[in-house]
Amino acid sequence: MKKTGLFYGTTTGKTKKIAELIKKEFGKTPIEIFDIKNIKPEDLLKYDNLIFGTSAWGIGDMQDDWEALIDDIVDLDLSGKKIALFGLGDQKEYPESFADGLGTLYCRLPNKENIVGSFPIEGYKYYYSTAEKDGKFVGLVIDNDNQAELNPQRIKKWTTGVKKEFA
């Protein structure tokens, strides 16, 4: 069975909670979960499948622990690994940079062909997002501040697709 590692960065704890919900939704599929601040970049190499999660800070910034580690991660050979992404954002407070932390993470990663798990933009109201590419988000987008009631169905829909991509 392919090994999956879920790596998240969190400041307020919201991204950690979403990461835990994603892990739970994967069911019996074993996933190891890590706060990105507690790992070394080479730890990612132990996994066939990777899930990365970040929140958005300011205008387009990833969570601080991702910022501290991303340059070392992009130097790794992640070719051959499937990578799924999720990000948090606030579409009412930051409609001009909604979920841009996710967009920044996506942009910084090499091997775009290995990234799986795009997600529909329908149901969100924002002006602009760097996480949107070709009419879809590059990963699961969660607005915990304004649409928390949609989290379970969005997580379920996304994980169902990602599990197929990871198989």
N, C-alpha and C positions, 0 to 999 in steps of 0.2 A: 504494500500500500504506500502511496506517495505521502511524504511528510509535508505537513502544512504548518507554517509559522505565521502568527498574526502579531504585528508590531504596531503599536499606537503611541502617539505623543499626547499628553494631556496636561493641562494646567489647572483646570477647574474640576476635573473628574468626569465631565460629560463624555468625552471621547472614550474614556475607559469603560463607562457604562454601555455605550454603543458597541464597543469591541466585545464585551461580555455577552451582549444580546446576539451578536453575530455568531460567536462561538457556540452559543446554545442552539441557535437555529441550524447550525451544521449537524446537529444531532450526534449520531454515533461516529461520524467522521472525526478522527482524532486531530485536534488542533492545539498547538502549544501557543500560549499568549504571553506577550512581553511588553512592558513599558520600554519604549525606545531609549530612555535615559539609562537603562540598566544593562545595555548590551554593547558588544563590540561589533563593528561592521561585519567582520568575518563570520559572526554567528549566523548571518543570513544564508551563508553557503551550505548550511546543514539541511536546508529545506528545498524540496522540489517546487512547492507552491508557496507564494508569499502574499500576505494581505497587509497593506499599509494603511493606517488611518491617521488623519490629522484634523485639527480644527483650523480655523482661519483667525488671524490676528491682524489688527490694523487694516491696511488695504493691500491684500495679496500675500501676506506673510504666512508661512507655515508656523506651526507651533514651535516654540524655541528649541526644544530638544531635537526636533527634525533639522532645524537650521544648523545646529551644532554638529550634526552627524552626516548630513546629506552629501557633502563633498567627498567624504571617505566611502560612502556607499556607492556613489556613481563610478568610483574607480574599481569596484569589484566586477568580476565577470559574472553577470546574472543571465547570460544567454542560456537558453534552454529551460529557464524557470518561468512559470506562469505567475503573473503579478496582478492582483486585484486591489483596487483602491476604494477607500471611502473617506468622506470628509464632512465636517460640520460647518454650518454657516447660518447666518441670520438674514433672511431675505427682506425683512422690513427695515431693519436698522442699517443694513449695508447692501441695498439693491444694486449698487453700481460696482460691487466687488464681491458678490455672493459666492461663498465657498471657494474663494480664490486661493486659500491655502492648499486645497486639493489640486487646483489648476497648477499652482507653483510646483507641488510635488511631482505631478505628472510631467511637467516641462523639464524638470531637472533629471528625471530618470532616463537612462539610455534604453535601448531595446524596446521601443514603443510597440513593436510587433508582438511582444510577449505580454502586453497589458490586456487583461480581459475584464469583463464585468461592466461594460458601459450601462448607463441607466437613462430612461426617458426624462425629458425636461418638463413634460406635461404635469400640471398640478402645482407648479412653483410659479411665483410672481416676483420677478427681479428684472433689473435693467440690463446688467452685463455680468458675465462670469467667465473667468479664464478656465474654469473647469468644464465649459461647454466646447465640444469639438464636433463638427459635422452634425449638428442638431441633436446631440445627446451629451449627457455628462460623461466624463471619463471614468466615473465610478459612482458608487452609491452616494447620494447627497442627503444629509439629514439636517433639517431645521428644527432642532430641539426646542427653540424658543417660541416658535409660532405654529408648528405643525406636529408636535410630539405625538398626537393621537394617530398620526399616519406612520409612525416609526415601525410598529410591528408588521404591517402589510408591506411596507417598502423593504424592510430587512428580509422578510420571507421571499419576496419576489426576486430580490437581488441574489440572495444566497442560493436559491434554486438554480439560477443561471450560472453562477460561479462554480457551483459543484459540478455541473456538466462540463464546464470549461476545464476544470482541474482534473477531471477523470482521465 
